[in-house]
Amino acid sequence: MQVNFRFLQGALAQYNPETRGSSRTFFFTGYRVVRQARQLEKAGTELVILPAAVWNQAGGLSAAGCICICRPGEDRPEENGGRMPMLLLTSEEPLDVMEERIQEALFLPYRYDQLKESLLDALAGGEGLDQILHQASRALGNPFTVFDNNFALLAHSIPDEMEIPEARQVVEHRSANLSVLMELRDTGELGQIQNDAAHPRLTNLPNGYQKMTCVLSVSHRHIGLLCFYNYQRPFRPGDREIVEYVGKIVCSYLQRRSWNHTDVWNPYEYFVDQLLHNTYDEVSVEQFRQRLGLNFPPEMAALLVSASWYERQRKNAPLAMIAQTLRKLFPGSCVCVLEDSVLCLCAAKKCDRGNEPELWTQVKEFLEENRLFMGISDKFSNLSTLQEYYSQADRAMTIGAAHAPGEGIYPYRSYMLYHMISALAAHSDVMRFCHPALAALRAYDKEYKTEYLECLRVYLECNGSIADCAQRYYMHYNSIKYRLKVIQSVCGVDLNDPNTFVQLYLSFKITEVLEKLEDSEQMNPLNLELLDSLEG
């Protein structure tokens, strides 16, 4: 084995600031603790740990190296003129205690090597980022956090039982503490931290603790920060090296998953991320907004844009390009890059496609050219309800893309009924709400080779207009009228009854939604792997 006494001095300085001695690197076959001079025989290739009194009794020593411990006020032993690497400690601690501390410092580099190997194995084995950080924390004794450039929390290893308020706040809010970010921004340190590519830097925290910060970079672009806190033990000299290695592991993990990111901290994205992942009352949101100095329209709508469900699962949505285009199309709006989509909060008047025909023609062309989809929420003004309206835009985009992929733009009002049916289908058998007329007409069509079921569907979609239905079918008005008479006879219904009309229309929608849900369930991970292999 080998050891560098300079490293050992640094590792032991936290226990004994008076450590001094050689800075040489030397090899040894083992180490022994000596309490009597006669035990020094045949110690030529070993590292010897002994009290100063034993050193003075021996009068001379032949060993690979020596760590000599003396008491405060005790005469210091004379050094041997540099013939043998020697480290001198002054401590009141018992020899057994010092032996444990020396042993810990002595073998620390080897434990670091073992940790590096285990972290690499975990990365190669497909472990999650939280699991990788927890593995590192178990070995090092202190927790990690990983933030993106917008200071949203990506992963952490903070124990559940840790009661430090700042640590608990980071975990609960899934982001860095706002007060810390504001202070760093005001002092100009925020940009330095995010763009300092040097070795991990040490920062004093307001709560009296310290943290090491390591910049995360992928393809020469900064994507976030790795933080290591001395919440459970003091930092050691070797921690910088291992934190830098953990940072490389994290970068490799994020790179393999095509992590999307912003380049710098964006207060708007930080604010929106907090509202989407936490629950605030209206007063708290307004105070939060004012503290960040943000402005939003008095009435707005949520626009959510992404690629197809398949591309979202594969993390292939071109989020950076989408965000850049939305900022050009909707200047002054709040545009935020999310995990697999881009959210735009724009003035509600901009969503009036009748008053902004040129704008929405450009939006439509952009979506079609890039095979993208957009969901649009209802109008709202209370930011504390953002989660609800984000959900509306998300459901409109997802359901709309499944039912009408050629449309590209899906207002929630147009797909609210689909959302309601799919939500009910998740908890009960909605087919029992279908009108029995559909089953009767389906059986009639099968027996007599007719298409009355489709005729009824078109008639309902035309809001009961025989003329519009005839135009859709390219048939004479009287032909449609005759078909409707047959339908009423076969099903025993009155199409002029508003209640019957609504029930029949809803029954068709239930059937349509269930068919789409069945199709989407077939697109499981096995299908994704098959499609990936075919593309390859």
C-alpha positions, -999 to +999 in steps of 0.1 A: +000+000+000+010+036-004+001+069+013+010+105+008+017+122+042+005+155+028-030+140+022-028+124+056-019+157+073-050+173+057-073+145+067-062+146+103-061+184+106-098+185+115-090+165+146-056+181+154-047+215+138-011+211+150-003+182+127+030+187+109+056+166+092+067+151+059+049+154+026+065+124+010+047+095-006+059+061+007+050+024+006+042+002+035+031-034+039+010-029+070+007-007+101+010-014+139+003+005+171+033+004+194+030+010+231+064-003+242+099+002+227+105-036+224+076-039+200+095-019+174+116-049+164+113-059+127+091-029+118+112-021+087+084-022+061+055-012+083+039+022+092+043+026+130+019+046+152+034+053+187+034+078+216+062+103+218+075+087+250+081+054+232+099+072+204+122+088+229+129+055+247+137+037+214+165+062+206+161+053+169+137+036+146+138+017+113+104+016+097+086+025+064+071+056+082+061+069+116+031+087+131+042+100+165+015+113+190+025+135+219+005+152+247+001+190+250+031+203+270+051+171+264+086+174+249+084+169+212+105+141+198+134+149+177+129+143+140+152+119+123+167+143+098+144+132+070+156+096+068+121+083+074+087+099+066+073+112+099+041+128+110+038+145+144+004+149+161-004+167+194-036+155+210-052+148+244-072+119+229-063+083+241-041+063+217-070+040+208-091+069+197-063+084+176-056+050+161-092+048+148-090+083+133-057+076+117-070+044+103-101+062+089-079+088+072-054+062+060-078+041+041-101+069+029-086+070-007-093+033-010-129+036+001-133+064-024-120+041-052-145+014-041-173+040-041-164+052-076-167+016-089-200+010-072-215+043-086-203+034-121-219-001-117-252+015-105-252+039-136-245+010-160-272-011-142-299+015-149-304+027-113-324+059-109-306+091-100-321+092-065-308+057-058-273+066-071-272+097-048-284+077-018-257+051-025-231+079-025-245+094+007-244+061+026-207+059+019-199+096+025-222+104+053-237+136+038-266+143+015-266+155-022-291+175-042-292+179-080-309+210-095-314+220-131-304+255-142-338+268-131-331+254-096-359+228-098-349+197-078-342+168-100-330+143-074-317+142-038-305+119-010-317+140+020-329+115+046-366+115+057-355+119+093-334+150+087-350+179+106-329+208+092-356+233+081-338+243+049-333+207+038-369+199+045-381+229+025-360+219-006-375+184-005-411+196+000-411+224-026-389+204-050-367+235-056-339+256-041-350+281-014-363+313-029-346+335-003-312+320-011-318+325-049-329+361-045-298+369-024-275+352-049-292+371-078-289+404-060-252+400-052-244+387-087-232+354-074-259+334-092-244+337-126-209+328-112-222+297-096-240+285-127-211+292-150-181+283-129-166+252-145-138+250-120-135+223-093-163+221-067-165+254-048-172+258-011-200+281+000-212+291+035-249+287+040-271+312+060-279+284+085-243+279+095-236+249+074-215+246+042-220+231+008-199+221-021-213+231-055-203+213-087-214+226-121-230+199-143-222+201-181-232+180-211-217+187-245-200+219-231-234+232-219-242+238-183-274+219-174-275+222-136-258+219-102-248+191-079-247+202-042-231+183-013-239+195+023-220+190+055-252+184+074-240+152+091-202+154+093-175+180+085-160+181+050-128+161+044-100+170+020-108+141-003-145+151-006-138+175-035-125+147-056-154+124-049-180+151-054-165+159-087-167+122-097-204+120-085-210+151-107-196+132-137-219+103-129-249+126-128-240+142-161-238+108-177-272+099-163-288+131-176-271+129-210-284+093-215-319+105-209-318+135-232-324+159-204-340+192-215-329+223-197-327+261-197-293+278-198-298+302-169-322+308-140-355+321-153-377+335-125-408+329-145-400+292-150-391+289-113-424+305-104-445+283-127-427+251-116-435+260-080-472+265-088-474+232-107-458+211-080-471+228-048-504+241-035-507+278-025-536+300-016-543+331-036-526+355-012-494+335-010-492+333-048-496+371-051-468+377-025-446+351-043-452+369-076-445+404-062-413+392-045-400+379-078-412+411-096-432+391-123-460+404-144-489+384-160-519+394-180-551+400-160-568+372-180-548+344-196-549+309-210-525+280-208-512+267-241-493+234-239-473+221-269-455+188-274-450+159-299-470+127-302-475+104-272-449+080-287-423+108-291-430+121-256-424+086-241-390+085-260-381+120-248-378+131-284-399+162-283-379+192-296-386+213-265-359+240-270-372+247-306-408+248-294-400+273-267-380+295-290-409+296-316-436+302-290-416+332-277-416+346-312-453+339-319-465+352-284-440+379-274-443+390-238-459+357-228-445+334-201-429+303-219-417+275-197-399+243-207-414+213-188-403+177-187-419+166-220-438+197-232-437+235-233-462+257-214-471+292-226-492+315-205-504+342-229-531+369-228-566+353-232-574+377-261-545+362-281-564+328-281-594+343-300-586+327-334-613+348-350-596+381-340-560+368-347-563+349-380-527+355-392-512+345-358-531+312-357-523+305-393-486+307-384-493+285-353-511+259-374-483+258-400-456+255-373-474+226-356-480+208-389-444+212-402-430+197-369-458+172-362-467+189-329-499+193-310-513+222-289-539+220-261-556+253-250-572+257-216-602+279-206-595+315-196-584+322-160-570+350-139-562+334-106-526+320-107-532+298-077-555+277-100-527+271-126-526+234-119-563+230-129-558+249-162-525+232-170-544+199-166-571+212-190-545+220-217-527+187-211-560+167-214-571+186-245-538+180-262-536+143-253-573+135-261-574+157-292-543+142-307-558+107-303-592+116-317-583+141-344-546+141-351-550+162-382-564+192-363-532+201-343-550+227-321-573+215-294-593+239-272-604+222-239-640+232-244-641+211-276-628+180-257-643+184-223-669+157-230-641+133-240-623+142-208-654+135-187-660+101-203-624+090-200-624+100-163-656+080-157-642+050-177-613+048-153-636+041-124-667+023-138-682+006-168-695+036-188-710+014-215-740+008-193-749+044-198-752+039-236-787+041-251-800+006-261-809+021-295-773+019-306-772-019-300-805-024-318-795-003-348-761-021-350-778-055-351-802-042-378-773-030-400-756-063-397-787-083-407-799-061-436-765-047-447-775-011-441-757+019-426-783+035-405-761+037-374-736+059-392-765+080-406-778+086-371-743+096-359-740+122-387-775+135-380-767+140-343-734+158-352-753+181-375-774+192-345-805+176-359-804+194-392-817+171-420-804+196-446-769+196-432-769+158-429-780+154-465-752+177-476-727+156-457-740+125-474-745+140-508-780+127-507-815+142-513-833+157-483-861+132-485-837+103-486-823+113-453-858+120-439-868+084-449-838+069-432-845+088-400-881+075-401-867+039-404-842+045-375-870+058-352-891+027-361-863+002-355-851+018-322-885+029-309-873+064-302-884+100-310-855+120-324-874+152-317-872+146-279-843+167-265-836+141-238-834+113-263-812+134-286-787+141-258-786+105-247-779+092-282-752+118-289-735+110-255-737+072-264-718+078-296-692+098-277-688+070-251-682+044-278-657+067-296-637+074-264-636+038-254-623+027-288-595+053-286-587+042-250-584+006-262-561+017-290-538+037-267-535+008-242-520-013-270-491+012-273-472-003-244-435-004-237-432-035-258-446-017-288-421+012-282-392-013-282-405-029-314-408+005-332-374+015-320-359-017-334-377-012-367-364+024-370-329+012-362 
